[in-house]
Amino acid sequence: MTAAYGNLLPAAFLALPARGTLNVHPSLLPAYRGAAPVQRALQARPPSSGRLQAAPCLHAPLDAPDMGPALACWCMHSFWLS
């Protein structure tokens, strides 16, 4: 299990666990991949609504940034930003 890991993990490392590797990503995949996904989600909110959709995801990483199937996403209620 990895979380908020800022580098690519080598394929040899990803293949170590018998059942695969899981990663917790702090925002909705595939919409907000790569560096600063939370900041990009904040910037992408519709300006007229002031609402933000937060959705951390669990995915099976591949040897590319935030790629691999999303196994689960936890969609949180939107909230107001001032």
WOCORZI-V798675 format. One line per field, one symbol per residue. ss: DSSP state (a for helix, b for strand, c for the rest). psi: psi as a letter, one per 30 degrees, with the letter a starting at -180 (. if undefined). burial: 1 if it has 16 or more other C-alpha atoms within 10 Angstrom, else 0. A space follows every 50 residues. Layout:
# WOCORZI-V798675
ss->???
psi->???
burial->???
This chain:
# WOCORZI-V798675
ss->cbbcccccccaaaaccccccccbbbcccccccccccaaaaaaaacccccc bbccbbbbbccccccccccbbbbbbcccbbcc
psi->klkhkglkkkeeeffekeglkkkkkflkkgeilakheeeeeeffkkefeg kkjkikkkljkahljhllkkekkjjlkllkk.
burial->00000000000001000000111111111001110011001000000000 11111111111100010101001000000000
